[in-house]
Amino acid sequence: MPAKLEKLFEPIKIKNLPIENRICYAPTGKAHCTEDGHQVTDQAICYYVARAKGGTGLLIVEACIALPKYAWLGRILGCWDDSQLAGLRNLAEAIHAAGAKAVVQVTLGLGSQAMFPIKGEVVAPSDVPSRIGKGTAPRGLGFMDGVVGTTPRPLTKEEIVELEDAYVAGAERIKKAGFDGIEVHGCHGYLIAEFISPYSNKRQDEYGGSFENRLRLAKNLLHKTREKVGADFIIGFRMSGDEHIEGGYNIEEGQRIAKELEKAGVDYIHMSSGRYEVWNRMFPDEEGTMLDDTKAIKQAVGIPVICPNIHNPLTGEKALQKGIVDMISLSRGLIADPAWANKARAGKLEEIRRCILCNTCLKTVFGGFSIRCAVNPEVGWERFIPEYFPPIKGR
Ligand SMILES: Cc1cc2nc3c(=O)[nH]c(=O)nc-3n(C[C@H](O)[C@H](O)[C@H](O)COP(=O)(O)O)c2cc1C
């Protein structure tokens, strides 16, 4: 290993969970589950096994819906019913057998940002519609530029409590399935994030208004979940450090939010940026755009902070050396090359198949189709490639 990549391959512990290196797979919806019942498929398992065998330390499994009652994407993972346990258990076992740790990102849905082929009613904290900010569509998604979403129906208090309880039950299923933890999907302006944001939360009751009230849903999810899953199970939180829009929260408020989350028992923070109004903040056209926000959030908390949108191992190494981040995560980089980590460890950086940031992945998934990649023809077909079959323990 070249001396300059030492930090990237230094082990780390998140609470009591030892992780082999600082490289995470960022949650990435792939439309690999069944249309009916959102069950784990062999394709989903082999996709993740490829990234685990490729040397990634921690896989953060894609957004998994805890209550499919409102607007949501098809063929994305679910944890609302015991019938989903067997598939989830197979997935956890396969990732562990392939050598990585695994947490699942649990979500309550799209909220007002339900702008793709979706089923279900569009709900949110308040009746504020989302819009794709003009000129902010990520590369290849220009056809969505300026689109305004359906005006959502504000959730009643009873419905919010129902969502909280479903969330906890979903997290318990993730634990029962054998995963190492969950990550709360509190970023990107989706439903949980919409409660935190002053841009989208105009409620007058205890779930809106003041800073404390806007954090109530997130904190209730954390406290109620912790009560059920126990002290050792990892609970991470993914937040946009800064919403980067007028009327939204800025990085100073992001730091306050992170501190409150740490107090509420979160074990790590996974960063992201923006919401649909500044869409290319979420899926940037270049790498390293979230490093400054990550640095600011890391200054505010003592728990590990993960920075996404790293594509070049040297960029990740440099950020780790500087102490700006504790771990890095990759979505599109690991779609393009599942062996990114192994190649970096071996010092074969020129062999890494680089993502060209064309967003073919996003276009296929948002269209409801299995993920595809312009530079990696194996993506979506891993179930037919023996190299990516799960290792069977004891053989
Ligand atoms: C196809 C696709 C699906 C994604 N699904 C999720 C998701 O389920 N949850 C989430 O928090 N982020 C999701 N993201 C965002 C990524 O986790 C990541 O933050 C973003 O792509 C920027 O990082 P990158 O430059 O490494 O791709 C998705 C990204 C892509 C490309």
The ligand as a Gaussian input file, in Angstrom:
#p B3LYP/6-31G(d) Opt

LIG

0 1
 C      -28.862000       5.912000      -7.834000
 C      -28.719000       6.618000      -6.521000
 C      -29.561000       6.316000      -5.466000
 C      -29.396000       6.953000      -4.223000
 N      -30.181000       6.591000      -3.155000
 C      -29.964000       7.144000      -1.938000
 C      -30.642000       6.673000      -0.782000
 O      -31.389000       5.693000      -0.813000
 N      -30.429000       7.324000       0.392000
 C      -29.556000       8.383000       0.499000
 O      -29.398000       8.957000       1.579000
 N      -28.864000       8.824000      -0.585000
 C      -29.032000       8.217000      -1.776000
 N      -28.265000       8.626000      -2.848000
 C      -27.255000       9.690000      -2.669000
 C      -25.862000       9.095000      -2.397000
 O      -25.852000       8.371000      -1.182000
 C      -24.757000      10.169000      -2.375000
 O      -24.931000      11.014000      -1.278000
 C      -24.698000      11.022000      -3.652000
 O      -24.814000      10.219000      -4.799000
 C      -23.392000      11.826000      -3.732000
 O      -22.251000      11.005000      -3.558000
 P      -21.407000      10.355000      -4.783000
 O      -20.736000      11.484000      -5.491000
 O      -20.462000       9.422000      -4.072000
 O      -22.362000       9.646000      -5.659000
 C      -28.399000       7.971000      -4.072000
 C      -27.533000       8.248000      -5.145000
 C      -27.666000       7.585000      -6.349000
 C      -26.695000       7.905000      -7.454000

